[in-house]
Amino acid sequence: MKILHHKNTLNLFLITLLILFAGCNFPGSNKDANRIRLTIQNTLTRTQKNIPINLSLERLKTVKPDFTLKAFSVVSGEAPQEAMIPAQADDLDYDGKRDQLSFLLDFESQETKEISILYDPNVQATFTLEVKKQSRAGIFPELNATGAIESDLMAYVLNSNGSITPYGKKRNDLFSVDSMFQNELDYNEQLTPELRQHFESNKIQISQNPQAIKINSIVPEFSWVIHDFENQEDYYIRKSDEKLNLYKSIGLSINKLLNDDNISVIPLISKETIIGSGGYALYNKVNREYISLDKQKDYVRILANGGMRSIIQRVIPEMGIAGEQYKITINSFIYGKNTWIKQNILLNKQLPPEINLVVGIPKIGSEYGIDEELQFIWSWGTDPNNSHPLGYALFYEETFSDQVIDIEPSILSLSIKPNEIGPISYRVLTIWDGGINTILTKTEFLQYLKNMRTNMENEPTINFILGEEK
């Protein structure tokens, strides 16, 4: 079923639910909804886009003890103007029960959104509402890798030696129009009939509902995005030579790596690298040699393969290190409409002093460095074909960082200290201008990284609205 992101969305969803679950107490029935109400606020004085919001079942049950993730929906706003937000529930501890709710939100400067989670505690069957997938996880034996994970914007192959190979997705060029249409893009006006005609003449269906179209500026006077919520499509626009060039992402396409004639999903580094971009390795700093991960007995499972996010887990149950046995668990997360992945690595006990857990990114030529204050390492240059700007970054946590360590001339690597606090967590970012990104210079890239660190340190605040029911 298609999700419509405007005021009629909820009615369509409710009709479907009421048919499937007779007596369900959602709005539109004779009773008040079972709902959890909350506000989510952007504390920053600038916009934030596609921000993951994750709520544990345990936390939601503290608000409503009968809450369940079997039949639910997430909406924003207040009735009767509530609008559907695509969301998913995942089983992160692999015990067969959904335990975390996840969705993405956009915010204007210091904006506060009111969110409701509607649910029916009496439904026994698990209900899943299909939305257009913006992420995917898979195990592809043909790739000789642990697995592959992708958003609609970037793909990553997780190799058995711990390295990660990023793949850029070429943008799908659509058509160009005269720059006379720039005003309606700059001022977020509705699409004129003349601009709509260009879509139609290129056989592209775009919503006729004005409320289902939103225009956002990415870089003022240079790039924009048109969101068509009804058809679940985003159209990107760049200005060049007094023309406005329209294109879109090719979407989920990691399976194209299995085709010999693939030209649209591009490896951005050599597949033979030790760490790749954001990978991990065990390194004996005394003997200056690696401890092999690719021949270890392991098992891999997909914890989530949803529309909003996907998660792959790799477990090495018994690994011999310095005469002791270790269990290593690696969870890799990706979110739709984002180009970064999150890595969580958990060891069951401390490593010996001579053994380093090392993470890193490639050095792309001579432009690379570390920002110790904001805790990220970065590298900037062009892709292997010298065709498009390319940037890598790795955001680490201060509690886990040890030191920059020189293990390979081509790698900017960081030694990580596992401890009893919990899993090591870090974020890896790839920016490639051959796709839909609009970052063209090192200065823009470093500013983007600083903004991302600020976002990470100032996550939206969540407050539950207790007592009053609507």
Beta strands, then each sheet from edge to edge (+ up, - down):
strand 1: 35-41
strand 2: 48-56
strand 3: 72-76
strand 4: 83-85
strand 5: 87-90
strand 6: 100-107
strand 7: 112-119
strand 8: 135-138
strand 9: 147-151
strand 10: 154-158
strand 11: 164-169
strand 12: 172-178
strand 13: 213-219
strand 14: 223-228
strand 15: 233-240
strand 16: 243-248
strand 17: 265-267
strand 18: 280-284
strand 19: 289-291
strand 20: 299-305
strand 21: 309-321
strand 22: 324-335
strand 23: 340-347
strand 24: 355-362
strand 25: 367-371
strand 26: 376-382
strand 27: 389-395
strand 28: 401-405
strand 29: 411-416
strand 30: 424-432
strand 31: 461-465
sheet 1: 4+ 3- 7+ 1- 31+
sheet 2: 2+ 6- 5+
sheet 3: 8+ 9- 10+ 11- 17+
sheet 4: 12+ 16- 15+ 14- 13+
sheet 5: 19+ 18- 24+ 29- 28+
sheet 6: 20+ 21- 22+ 23- 30+ 27- 26+ 25-
end
